[in-house]
Amino acid sequence: MSRKSFFERTKKNKRIIILLIIFIIIACVITVFGKYATSSIQDFFFRSKEFYFYSDKLKAEGAEYQVENWSGVDNYEITINMNSRSNNLKVTPYDIDYDITYSYSDNIICDISKTSGTILADTNTDYFNILITPNARLDTGDTVWVEITATSKGPYKKTLTGKFTLVVGKENLSYEIEDVENRQYLELKITNTLSYYTVEQAFDNYSVGDRITSDTYQKLSPENKSKCYSARVNVEFDPNDVLIDVTDGVYKTGTDVETTRIDNYTYINKFSLKIDAITSVKIRFYKTDVTKNYSYKGEGTPIIKVTTY
């Protein structure tokens, strides 16, 4: 093959490739535009009939949600709110009946509050719940999913869908300090993502070290609740820098208070707390130097030290 023929063939191949790319782009644009046009025409028709069928979580084009750091032990409830409003002025003047269907992964059980509903004309709202319960052992990183569909009945049919994925995360305890310059106080926020309680004093059929779920814990008597904990922390600080607000409600539940002497005055410098499962608490401290900003988000050395025990 001559050099000229080679270059001519190469140029021809390039033109073919370019034409194919242009064709693919045009086809994609037509497809997307076609879907958009169809959807717009349908929406226009529905609006002309004062038919508004919406949800806070389900969408006509489909919606996907992912929940991180699920315990994988406790139940998880999803509430789906339905409405027949375009806005506060445009509402559907008649009832809308709809059916609900759902599918889910084989590592959970789903219970739904109802399989059909009605959005009444006088309220323009309705809702239903779906409860997710694990039916197998789930470890960190495992996922479960449920897909929910709501479809209006006649005379106008519209379908809304949403898929919810829950990811089992590593449960732990974390803390941060919220502060700004020239403010008299800061707030220590402690978050416990553990979903269970540990028995520290034996009672009934439970031994020391047994784990119980949050649901079981809530059913215990106050006396037996006091024999369990989800997270225990020590809060330690230097009174030269910050002073605990002794009127703070969370601090009042503290135990094992320790003090130190500064200039012949007694100051609190350490105490212990129990933090309930899946709970965040805030504790206020006053700064001795209001110009300081002691914000802490997990990096650096915090002015207040929180440790588990």
KAZI-V833195 format. One record per residue. N is the residue number from 1. RES is the residue in one small letter. SS is DSSP state (@ for helix, = for strand, . for the rest). OMEGA is omega in degrees with one decimal (NA if undefined). Layout:
N,RES,SS,OMEGA  N,RES,SS,OMEGA
This chain:
1,m,.,-179.1  2,s,.,179.1  3,r,@,-179.8  4,k,@,179.4  5,s,@,179.7  6,f,@,-178.7  7,f,@,178.9  8,e,@,179.3  9,r,@,179.4  10,t,@,179.2  11,k,@,179.3  12,k,@,178.6  13,n,@,179.0  14,k,@,179.5  15,r,@,179.4  16,i,@,179.6  17,i,@,179.4  18,i,@,178.8  19,l,@,177.7  20,l,@,179.6  21,i,@,179.1  22,i,@,179.2  23,f,@,179.6  24,i,@,179.7  25,i,@,-179.9  26,i,@,-179.9  27,a,@,179.0  28,c,@,-180.0  29,v,@,179.9  30,i,@,-179.5  31,t,@,-179.3  32,v,@,-179.3  33,f,@,179.7  34,g,@,177.9  35,k,@,-179.4  36,y,@,-178.8  37,a,@,179.1  38,t,@,179.6  39,s,@,-179.2  40,s,@,179.6  41,i,@,179.9  42,q,@,178.6  43,d,@,178.7  44,f,@,179.0  45,f,@,179.8  46,f,@,-179.3  47,r,@,-180.0  48,s,@,179.1  49,k,.,-177.1  50,e,.,179.7  51,f,.,-179.9  52,y,.,-176.6  53,f,.,-173.5  54,y,=,177.5  55,s,=,178.3  56,d,.,-176.9  57,k,.,179.7  58,l,.,-176.2  59,k,=,179.0  60,a,.,179.3  61,e,.,-177.6  62,g,.,178.9  63,a,.,179.2  64,e,=,-179.9  65,y,=,177.4  66,q,=,179.7  67,v,=,-179.0  68,e,=,172.2  69,n,=,171.3  70,w,=,-175.8  71,s,.,-176.3  72,g,.,179.9  73,v,.,-177.9  74,d,.,175.0  75,n,.,176.7  76,y,=,-177.0  77,e,=,176.7  78,i,=,176.6  79,t,=,179.1  80,i,=,177.6  81,n,=,179.1  82,m,=,177.8  83,n,=,177.1  84,s,.,-179.7  85,r,=,167.3  86,s,.,172.7  87,n,.,-177.2  88,n,.,-178.6  89,l,.,-177.6  90,k,.,179.9  91,v,=,178.1  92,t,.,-176.2  93,p,.,-180.0  94,y,.,-179.4  95,d,.,174.6  96,i,=,175.0  97,d,=,179.6  98,y,=,177.4  99,d,=,-179.4  100,i,=,173.2  101,t,=,-179.9  102,y,=,174.1  103,s,=,-175.0  104,y,=,-178.9  105,s,.,-173.4  106,d,.,178.4  107,n,.,176.5  108,i,=,169.3  109,i,=,179.3  110,c,=,174.3  111,d,=,-178.4  112,i,=,-175.1  113,s,.,176.7  114,k,.,-179.9  115,t,.,173.6  116,s,=,-178.8  117,g,=,178.4  118,t,=,172.9  119,i,=,-174.8  120,l,.,-178.6  121,a,.,-176.5  122,d,.,177.5  123,t,.,-177.2  124,n,.,178.1  125,t,=,172.7  126,d,=,178.3  127,y,=,172.3  128,f,=,-178.7  129,n,=,172.2  130,i,=,-175.1  131,l,=,-179.4  132,i,=,179.7  133,t,=,178.3  134,p,=,177.1  135,n,.,178.4  136,a,.,177.4  137,r,.,-180.0  138,l,.,-179.3  139,d,.,179.2  140,t,.,-179.3  141,g,.,177.4  142,d,.,179.1  143,t,=,171.0  144,v,=,-179.8  145,w,=,172.5  146,v,=,177.9  147,e,=,-174.0  148,i,=,179.5  149,t,=,174.0  150,a,=,-177.0  151,t,=,179.3  152,s,=,175.3  153,k,.,-177.1  154,g,.,6.7  155,p,.,-178.6  156,y,.,-175.7  157,k,.,177.5  158,k,.,-176.8  159,t,=,177.2  160,l,=,-178.7  161,t,=,175.2  162,g,=,179.2  163,k,=,-178.1  164,f,=,178.3  165,t,=,178.6  166,l,=,-178.9  167,v,=,178.6  168,v,=,-177.9  169,g,.,177.4  170,k,.,-178.6  171,e,.,-179.9  172,n,.,176.6  173,l,=,-179.1  174,s,=,176.9  175,y,=,177.5  176,e,=,178.8  177,i,=,179.2  178,e,=,-174.9  179,d,.,172.1  180,v,.,177.4  181,e,.,175.3  182,n,.,170.4  183,r,.,-172.5  184,q,.,-172.4  185,y,=,170.4  186,l,=,178.6  187,e,=,174.8  188,l,=,179.3  189,k,=,178.6  190,i,=,-177.6  191,t,=,178.3  192,n,=,179.3  193,t,.,175.1  194,l,.,-176.6  195,s,.,-175.4  196,y,=,176.2  197,y,=,178.3  198,t,=,179.3  199,v,=,178.0  200,e,.,172.6  201,q,.,-176.2  202,a,.,174.1  203,f,=,-178.2  204,d,.,-179.1  205,n,.,-177.0  206,y,=,178.4  207,s,.,177.7  208,v,.,179.5  209,g,.,177.6  210,d,.,175.4  211,r,=,177.1  212,i,=,-178.1  213,t,=,178.5  214,s,@,-179.9  215,d,@,178.7  216,t,@,-179.6  217,y,@,-177.6  218,q,@,-178.9  219,k,.,-179.0  220,l,.,174.1  221,s,.,177.7  222,p,@,-180.0  223,e,@,-179.2  224,n,@,175.1  225,k,@,-178.7  226,s,.,-179.3  227,k,.,-179.2  228,c,=,173.5  229,y,=,172.5  230,s,.,175.7  231,a,=,175.2  232,r,=,-177.4  233,v,=,167.9  234,n,=,177.4  235,v,=,-173.6  236,e,=,-175.8  237,f,=,-179.6  238,d,.,-180.0  239,p,.,173.4  240,n,.,-177.7  241,d,.,-177.9  242,v,=,-179.9  243,l,=,-179.8  244,i,=,173.5  245,d,.,-173.8  246,v,.,176.5  247,t,.,-178.4  248,d,.,-176.4  249,g,.,179.6  250,v,.,179.8  251,y,@,-177.8  252,k,@,177.3  253,t,@,-177.5  254,g,.,178.6  255,t,=,175.1  256,d,=,-179.1  257,v,=,176.8  258,e,=,-177.9  259,t,=,176.0  260,t,=,-179.6  261,r,=,175.4  262,i,=,-179.5  263,d,.,177.1  264,n,.,175.1  265,y,=,-179.9  266,t,=,-179.8  267,y,=,174.6  268,i,=,177.8  269,n,=,179.5  270,k,=,173.0  271,f,=,-177.6  272,s,=,-179.2  273,l,=,165.7  274,k,=,179.7  275,i,=,179.6  276,d,.,179.2  277,a,.,177.0  278,i,.,-175.5  279,t,=,171.0  280,s,=,176.4  281,v,=,177.1  282,k,=,179.8  283,i,=,-176.5  284,r,=,174.1  285,f,=,175.3  286,y,=,-177.8  287,k,=,175.1  288,t,.,176.1  289,d,.,-173.2  290,v,.,-179.3  291,t,.,-178.1  292,k,.,172.1  293,n,.,-174.7  294,y,.,-179.5  295,s,.,-179.4  296,y,=,-180.0  297,k,.,177.4  298,g,.,178.7  299,e,.,-178.9  300,g,.,-178.9  301,t,.,-177.0  302,p,.,177.8  303,i,.,176.4  304,i,=,-176.6  305,k,=,178.7  306,v,=,-179.8  307,t,=,177.0  308,t,=,177.2  309,y,.,NA
